[in-house]
Amino acid sequence: MLKNLTDPNENILWQGKPHRFLYILGNPLIYPFALCWGLFDFFFITKFNAASFGLFPFANFFILLHMAPVWYVLFSPIYRFFNWYRMNYALTDKRLYFTSGLIGLDIASAELPEVQDLRVNVGFMETLFKRGTIRFGNRNFLRFIENPYEVYKLIQQTAMDITTDRQFPNQLRPEENPGYRTKYKP
């Protein structure tokens, strides 16, 4: 599917998806928080209704709004379950692609020379499933991917190859160059 989105002279170097269970689960630390929030609201509304004899029905509506974190925790895995089918990541010799979407296909890309502050995070749950997350910039990431360190090195090497080629095109390079050893040849 991603092959249809790339330029004709663009080659896919790596393609992946997030781990299904980890992606659908999301952040497991939010579940105990939402459980406590929901229990508090349930306790509060039952005591309030018992004490007021149902004279304040708008309070029930307020509690339903107050339970927004609980609704988020309940409906986020459902959203992520259906969204997972459209989640794809791809590294080409020019950019990174991200696809997602529930109703339509959302596509985002990042030019490789613009990829900065690249870092790998491997949390407890990711360690159990031998996965990791590659983050760059403020909001971009490749979540729960297999072999995160190898993909990290591939992104770094490809980004350096492209940056070097833009600064020093192949036609202007001498036969013997003691500088960077790049393999990018457009």
C-alpha positions in Angstrom: 0.0 0.0 0.0 2.8 2.4 0.8 4.4 1.8 -2.5 1.5 3.7 -4.1 2.2 6.7 -2.0 6.0 7.1 -2.7 7.6 8.9 -5.6 8.5 6.8 -8.7 12.3 6.9 -7.9 11.9 6.3 -4.2 12.8 2.9 -2.7 11.4 1.5 0.5 14.2 0.5 2.8 12.1 -0.6 5.8 8.4 -1.1 6.4 6.7 -2.0 9.7 3.6 -1.8 11.9 3.3 -1.3 15.7 2.8 -4.5 17.8 -0.9 -5.0 17.9 -1.4 -5.8 21.6 0.9 -3.0 22.7 -0.7 -0.4 20.4 -4.2 -1.3 21.4 -3.3 -1.4 25.1 -1.8 2.1 25.0 -0.4 3.4 28.3 -1.2 0.8 31.0 -0.6 3.4 33.8 -3.8 5.2 32.9 -6.1 2.2 33.7 -5.6 2.3 37.5 -6.1 6.0 37.5 -9.4 5.7 35.5 -10.5 2.9 37.8 -10.0 5.1 40.9 -11.7 8.0 39.1 -14.7 5.9 38.1 -15.1 4.4 41.6 -15.0 7.8 43.2 -17.6 9.1 40.8 -19.8 6.0 41.2 -19.6 6.3 45.0 -20.3 10.1 44.9 -23.3 9.8 42.6 -24.9 6.9 44.5 -24.5 8.8 47.8 -25.7 12.0 46.3 -28.8 10.4 44.7 -29.7 8.7 48.0 -29.3 11.9 50.0 -31.2 14.1 47.5 -34.0 11.7 46.8 -33.5 12.4 43.0 -34.2 16.1 43.3 -31.2 17.1 41.3 -31.2 15.0 38.1 -28.8 17.5 36.4 -26.1 16.2 38.8 -26.2 12.8 37.1 -25.4 14.6 33.8 -22.5 16.5 35.4 -21.1 13.2 36.8 -21.3 11.7 33.3 -19.2 14.6 32.0 -16.9 14.4 35.0 -16.2 10.8 34.1 -14.4 11.9 30.9 -11.2 10.1 31.8 -13.1 6.9 32.3 -14.8 7.2 28.9 -11.4 7.9 27.4 -9.9 4.8 28.9 -12.9 2.7 27.8 -13.1 4.0 24.2 -9.4 4.5 23.3 -8.6 0.8 23.0 -11.7 0.4 20.7 -10.4 3.3 18.5 -6.9 1.9 18.5 -8.2 -1.6 17.6 -9.7 -0.3 14.4 -7.0 2.2 13.7 -4.3 -0.5 13.9 -5.3 -1.9 10.6 -4.2 1.3 8.9 -1.1 2.0 10.9 2.0 1.6 8.8 5.5 3.0 8.9 8.0 3.1 6.1 11.5 4.4 5.6 12.5 5.2 2.1 15.7 6.6 0.7 14.1 10.1 1.0 11.7 10.3 3.9 9.7 8.6 6.6 6.0 7.8 6.0 3.3 7.3 8.6 -0.2 6.2 7.8 -3.2 5.9 10.1 -6.8 6.7 10.2 -10.2 5.3 11.2 -12.4 6.5 8.5 -10.0 7.7 5.8 -6.3 7.1 5.3 -4.2 9.8 7.0 -0.7 10.1 5.6 2.2 12.1 7.2 5.8 12.2 6.1 9.1 13.6 7.3 12.0 14.4 5.1 15.0 12.6 6.3 17.4 15.5 6.5 14.8 17.2 8.8 14.7 14.2 11.2 16.5 15.5 14.3 16.8 14.5 18.0 16.4 10.8 17.1 16.2 8.5 20.2 15.0 5.0 21.1 12.8 4.3 24.1 12.2 0.8 25.3 9.8 0.6 28.2 8.9 -2.4 30.4 6.1 -3.6 28.3 8.1 -3.2 25.1 11.0 -5.2 26.6 8.6 -8.1 27.3 7.6 -8.1 23.6 11.1 -7.3 22.2 9.8 -4.0 20.7 10.7 -0.3 21.0 9.7 3.2 20.1 11.8 5.6 18.0 11.1 9.2 18.7 12.2 12.3 16.9 11.2 15.9 17.1 8.4 16.8 19.4 5.5 14.6 18.3 6.8 12.1 15.8 7.4 8.5 16.7 7.5 5.0 15.4 5.6 3.1 18.2 6.2 -0.5 19.3 8.3 -1.5 16.3 10.4 -4.7 16.0 14.2 -4.3 16.1 14.2 -0.6 17.1 17.9 -0.3 17.4 18.5 -1.6 13.8 15.8 0.7 12.4 17.4 3.6 14.4 20.8 2.9 12.8 19.2 2.6 9.4 17.4 6.0 9.8 20.6 7.7 11.0 22.7 6.3 8.2 20.2 7.1 5.5 19.6 10.7 6.8 23.4 11.3 6.9 23.8 9.9 3.4 21.1 12.2 2.0 22.4 15.2 3.9 25.9 14.6 2.7 24.8 14.1 -0.9 22.9 17.3 -0.8 25.9 19.2 0.5 28.4 17.4 -1.7 26.7 16.0 -4.8 28.2 12.8 -6.2 29.3 14.6 -9.4 31.4 17.1 -7.4 33.1 14.5 -5.2 36.7 13.6 -5.9 37.6 9.9 -6.5 39.5 9.8 -3.1 37.5 11.4 -0.3 38.8 11.0 3.3 35.5 12.4 4.6 32.2 10.6 5.2 31.7 7.1 3.8 28.2 7.3 2.3 26.4 4.9 0.0 23.6 7.0 -1.2 23.5 7.2 -5.0 20.3 8.7 -6.4 
